[in-house]
Amino acid sequence: MRGRIHVISSNLTSIGWTDENGGILEVEFKNGSIYEYKGVSREVYLALMKSTSKGHFLAVHIKGVYPFRKMVPAKVAPPSAA
């Protein structure tokens, strides 16, 4: 994923999309969880980004429609003591 775009939403923080593997949508929620939805077309992604309620669009047009997985945050190694 190249990176997510910050969005104005009461439930979502950022959204990203790539055409790799048939289209992957990555969604970061306000609670910090990140989900990846597979098989999402560019057209669906653009419609999501244009929607006035991104959370509603996600609930109606993406959740339960596309396979998903919850992403595990990358662990950041603590600074080494020198």
HUCOR-V848971 format. One record per backbone hydrogen bond with DSSP energy under -1.0 kcal/mol. CO is the residue of the C=O (numbers start at 1). NH is the residue of the N-H. Records with the same first field share a line. If there is no record, write none. Layout:
CO->NH + NH
//
This chain:
5->15
11->30
13->7
14->28
15->5
16->26
18->24
19->22
20->23
23->39 + 40
24->18
25->37
26->16
27->35
28->13 + 14
29->32
33->29
34->71
35->27
36->69
37->25
41->45
42->46
43->47
44->48
45->49
46->50
47->51
53->57
54->58
55->59
56->60
57->61
58->62 + 63
62->65 + 66
67->38
69->36
//
